[in-house]
Amino acid sequence: MAAPSADKAPVGKRVALVTGASRGIGAASARALALAGFELMLTARSAPELQQLAKELGMPGRKMSWRAADALAAGSADELVAATLEAHGQLDAVVCCSGVLKVTPLMKATDDDIDQSLGVNLLAPMRLARAAARAMSPRNSGRIVFIASTFGFVSAANYSLYTVAKAGLIGLARSLAVELAPAGIQVNAIAPGQVRTDMIAAAIERFGEDRVARHVPAGRIGEPEEIARAVSFLVADAPAFLTGDVMVVDGGYLCR
């Protein structure tokens, strides 16, 4: 069988839906994809930040949309995909950046803690991937990227809720890569290490940046823009044969 004539997504209009786009890795990923020429549907719970980012990224001939939404609300995933199709006419990529970190011993975790961690970090991306795949499969093309974590591979005391959810997200990426490959949909994940986001801001403030980064061979904390470059590669430039991969971007932490 002859090899595909091109590895990249078709030239022309491309549309990506980015969750968690109001800040951190989500906002950085939106900027990277806009630079790569994508139209975007930006979503998170906070409307003002989304509106400002859409305004920042907008330009003549390229539409930027936003929609404030609660990832845990019933029907949210289907509504987001429908809103994207209505606003842009197509959906080529989904980047799931929403996340929540609850650090607590499992014995002290409430049912709400468990439900929120699994809901935001795993179930919401699963539902969005389902809705996106339904929209992408008729076109026999699409790319889905999950933002997982190195905590999907290793953990620490009091991180069980986060670890379980991120390990599940890595499993979801691999399973969907197999399931959706016949429909032309690539599914990959990125596992960031310590990155300068709201999630580790408290640790940096409490312990100092040097202490937080002391186990990272690169000797520093990563920046959201570095994760965004990996997102842009997987969404815009990755070979069509690349699926089911978990790209670790952690300054060498897991190598130790």
C-alpha positions in Angstrom: 0.0 0.0 0.0 1.3 3.4 -0.9 2.2 5.8 1.9 0.0 8.9 2.4 0.9 11.8 0.2 1.1 14.2 3.1 1.5 13.9 6.8 0.0 17.2 7.9 -3.6 18.2 8.2 -5.1 19.5 5.0 -4.0 23.0 4.0 -6.7 25.6 4.5 -9.1 26.3 7.2 -8.4 24.4 10.4 -10.5 24.6 13.7 -9.4 23.6 17.2 -11.4 23.5 20.4 -9.3 24.2 23.5 -10.5 23.6 27.0 -9.0 25.3 30.0 -8.1 28.2 27.7 -8.5 31.0 30.2 -5.0 30.6 31.7 -1.8 28.5 32.0 -1.2 25.7 29.5 -4.6 26.2 27.9 -4.1 29.8 27.1 -0.5 29.2 25.9 -1.8 26.4 23.6 -4.4 28.6 22.2 -1.8 31.2 21.3 0.5 28.6 19.7 -2.4 27.2 17.6 -3.4 30.7 16.5 0.2 31.2 15.4 -0.1 28.0 13.4 -3.1 29.4 11.6 -6.0 27.7 13.4 -9.4 29.2 14.1 -10.3 28.5 17.7 -13.2 27.8 20.0 -11.9 28.7 23.5 -13.7 27.4 26.6 -13.3 27.5 30.4 -15.5 28.5 33.3 -14.4 32.2 33.3 -15.8 34.4 30.6 -13.7 37.6 30.9 -10.4 35.9 30.3 -11.8 33.9 27.3 -13.3 37.1 25.8 -10.0 38.9 26.2 -7.9 36.1 24.7 -10.3 35.7 21.7 -9.9 39.4 21.1 -6.2 39.2 21.4 -5.9 36.3 18.9 -8.5 37.5 16.4 -7.5 38.8 13.0 -9.2 39.5 9.6 -10.3 36.3 8.0 -9.7 34.1 11.0 -12.6 33.6 13.5 -11.9 33.2 17.2 -14.9 32.2 19.4 -15.3 31.5 23.1 -17.9 29.9 25.3 -17.9 29.8 29.1 -18.9 26.3 30.3 -18.7 24.1 33.3 -16.9 20.9 32.2 -18.9 18.9 34.8 -22.3 20.1 33.6 -24.5 17.5 32.0 -24.4 17.7 28.2 -21.5 20.2 28.3 -19.3 18.3 25.9 -22.0 17.8 23.2 -22.9 21.5 23.5 -19.3 22.6 23.1 -18.8 20.6 20.0 -22.2 21.7 18.6 -21.3 25.4 19.3 -18.0 24.9 17.5 -19.6 23.4 14.4 -22.2 26.2 14.4 -19.6 28.9 14.7 -16.9 27.5 12.5 -18.5 24.8 10.3 -16.0 22.1 11.2 -13.8 20.6 14.0 -10.3 19.4 13.2 -8.7 19.2 16.7 -9.5 19.1 20.4 -7.0 20.0 23.1 -8.1 19.1 26.6 -6.2 21.3 29.1 -8.7 21.7 31.9 -7.5 20.3 35.2 -7.8 20.5 38.9 -5.4 19.4 41.7 -6.5 18.4 45.1 -3.7 17.4 47.5 -5.1 15.4 50.4 -4.7 12.0 52.0 -7.2 9.6 50.5 -8.5 8.9 54.0 -9.5 12.6 54.4 -10.9 13.1 50.9 -14.6 13.7 50.6 -16.8 12.2 48.0 -17.0 15.7 46.4 -13.2 15.8 46.3 -13.1 12.4 44.5 -15.9 13.3 42.1 -14.4 16.7 41.2 -10.9 15.3 40.5 -12.1 12.4 38.4 -14.8 14.5 36.8 -12.6 17.4 35.6 -9.4 15.5 35.0 -10.8 12.3 33.4 -14.5 12.1 32.8 -14.9 15.5 31.1 -12.1 14.9 28.6 -13.6 11.4 27.9 -17.0 12.9 27.2 -15.5 15.6 25.0 -13.4 13.1 23.1 -16.6 11.1 22.5 -18.5 14.1 21.2 -15.5 15.2 19.1 -15.0 11.8 17.5 -18.7 11.7 16.5 -18.1 15.0 14.6 -14.7 14.1 13.2 -15.3 10.6 12.0 -17.5 11.4 9.0 -14.6 13.5 7.6 -12.1 10.7 8.4 -9.8 13.2 10.0 -9.1 14.7 13.4 -6.6 15.1 16.2 -7.3 14.8 19.9 -4.7 15.8 22.5 -5.0 15.3 26.3 -2.9 17.2 28.8 -1.9 14.4 31.3 0.9 14.7 33.8 4.1 12.9 34.9 1.9 12.0 37.9 0.2 9.5 35.6 3.5 7.5 35.9 4.8 8.4 39.4 3.2 9.8 42.4 3.7 11.2 46.0 1.9 11.1 49.3 -1.4 12.8 49.2 -1.6 12.9 45.4 -3.8 9.8 44.9 -6.8 11.6 43.4 -4.7 13.4 40.8 -2.5 10.4 40.0 -5.5 8.1 39.4 -7.2 10.6 37.1 -4.0 11.4 35.1 -3.1 7.7 34.8 -6.6 7.1 33.5 -6.2 9.9 31.0 -3.1 8.3 29.6 -4.9 5.0 29.4 -7.8 6.8 27.6 -5.4 8.3 25.0 -3.9 4.9 24.2 -7.2 3.1 24.1 -8.8 5.8 21.8 -5.8 5.8 19.6 -6.6 2.2 18.7 -10.3 2.7 18.6 -10.3 5.8 16.4 -7.4 5.1 14.1 -9.7 3.4 11.5 -11.7 6.7 11.4 -8.5 8.7 10.7 -8.4 10.3 14.1 -5.1 10.6 15.9 -5.1 10.6 19.7 -2.1 11.5 21.8 -1.3 12.9 25.2 1.3 15.2 26.7 2.7 14.5 30.2 4.1 17.8 31.6 6.3 17.8 34.7 6.6 20.9 36.9 5.3 23.8 34.9 4.7 27.4 36.0 0.9 27.3 36.4 -1.7 28.1 39.1 -1.4 24.4 40.2 2.1 24.8 41.6 2.0 28.5 42.5 1.3 27.7 46.1 4.2 25.3 46.3 6.5 27.9 44.8 5.3 30.5 47.2 5.7 28.2 50.2 8.9 26.4 49.5 10.7 28.6 46.9 11.2 27.9 43.2 14.7 26.4 43.7 13.3 23.8 46.1 10.3 22.9 43.8 12.7 22.4 40.9 15.5 20.6 42.7 14.7 17.2 41.4 14.4 18.4 37.8 17.6 17.6 35.8 17.1 20.7 33.7 17.4 22.7 36.9 14.3 24.8 36.5 10.5 24.8 36.3 9.0 24.6 32.8 7.0 27.3 31.2 3.4 26.9 29.7 4.7 28.0 26.3 7.0 24.9 26.2 4.0 22.6 26.7 2.1 24.6 24.1 4.9 24.0 21.5 4.3 20.2 22.0 0.6 20.8 21.6 1.1 22.7 18.4 3.3 19.9 17.0 0.8 17.1 17.8 -2.1 19.1 16.4 -0.6 20.9 13.4 2.6 19.1 12.3 2.8 15.6 13.6 3.1 12.7 11.1 -0.2 11.0 10.3 1.3 7.8 11.6 1.8 9.2 15.1 -1.0 8.1 17.4 -1.2 6.6 20.9 1.9 8.5 22.0 2.5 10.1 25.5 5.0 12.9 25.0 6.8 13.6 28.3 7.9 17.2 28.7 9.4 17.3 32.1 13.0 18.5 31.9 14.3 15.0 32.4 12.5 14.3 35.7 11.2 10.8 34.8 14.6 9.8 33.6 15.8 9.9 37.2 
